[in-house]
Amino acid sequence: MNSSGQQKAAHVTTRRLLDMKQNGEKISMLTAYDYNMARILDRAGVDVLLVGDSASNVFSGHSTTLPITIEEMIYHAKAVVRGVHDESGRAMVVIDMPFMSYQLSGEEALRNAGKIMKEHECDAVKLEGGRVIADTIKRITDVGIPVMGHLGLMPQSIYKYGSYRVRAQEEREAEQLLEDARIIEQAGAFAVVLEKIPSALASNVTSSLTIPTIGIGAGVACDGQVLVVNDILGLNREFHPRFVRQYADLHSVISKAARQYVEDVRAGSFPSADESY
């Protein structure tokens, strides 16, 4: 029970996500980077909060996810975990392992995954890649750290791709992606994000795996969906990919409020007598 006498919702776990797939329940996942947003999203019923390395783009203004450091990821993760881990929090919190925090060696990957888990008590980490990092996934999961995979368009490899176009449209790459998904499932991943791949391929992968698939630009057949919260809230006027549905226009709301504040200050109408001591 919480302080209001209501039954506390069960915290979302890897087991719960697997049950959701088996029961045909769709999984909702959004990014979060700060305490207040995490509280709002958790209370709205979002199943999984991803502390994404997309913070490099939407929070710090970089053009790619590559510059963000493990220390910066831990900073954001601490804030998000505090927003969820209170008397009513239920969302699972997953942290992206940033570029070059797991690619050099399995030993370093394990050390950094452990550091992330110990710093803020999150629920899991997320790694990009298939067969190349399968041994790393196994090494991390073998010590008890849950790992979410990520296939398809992998933003940490953007300089290799040269563009953000849809991946695995050709048969050879599609077959490799399906095999990679099976390999990382066998390595111990509890779920996998499928980003910007043909919906037919995503459907095939989803039906081929026992673990849940989370799509972003991968069609409705995935077991769940993930989007960047700034995108669904309309905070970024310059980014409009076809896979994003905008649920609000906070850019306009915030701009209007800021302009009104400036006008009130300049006119001397703020603060009023009631707003002063």
Buried (B, 14 or more C-beta within 10 A) or exposed (E): EEEEEEEEBEBBBBEBBBEBBEEEBEBBBBBBBBBEBBBEBBBEEBBBBBBBBBBBBBBEEBEBBBBBBBEBBBBBBBBBBBBBBEEBBBBBBBBBBBBEBBBEEBEBBBEBBBEBBEBBEBBBBBBBBBEEBBEBBBBBBEEEBBBBBBBBBBBBEBEEEEEEEBBBEEEEBBEBBBEBBBBBBEBBBBBBBBBBBBBEBBBBBBEEBEBBBBBBBBBEBBBBBBBBBBBBBBBBEEEEEEBBEBEEEBBEEEEEEEEEEEEEEEEEEBEEEEEEE
